[in-house]
Amino acid sequence: MLLGIILLATLTARVGQGSDAYLWILTLGTTLVAAFCSVVTALWRLRPAGSLFHIFAFAAIASVPQQPRSGKGCWRRF
């Protein structure tokens, strides 16, 4: 489940970063992840209970700015 959330956060960050409404998309996505993971952790009776780890994983990864392309121009020789 956590790997799916990481994938969703990565895709959200990749697609939405150029948008003016990105902060609202991130807020909505985090809310949906919190709701979904709270229900799943309650049904599966996971401990620690709640969706704190899932919320942090989604919000932290989705808020990271895009990384530069590797290759030409990435490293300079002195």
ABEGO torsion letter per residue (X at the ends): XAAAAAAAAAAAAAAAAABAAAAAAAAAAAAAAAAAAAAAAAAAGBOBBEAAAAAAAAAAAAABBBBBBBEBGABBBX
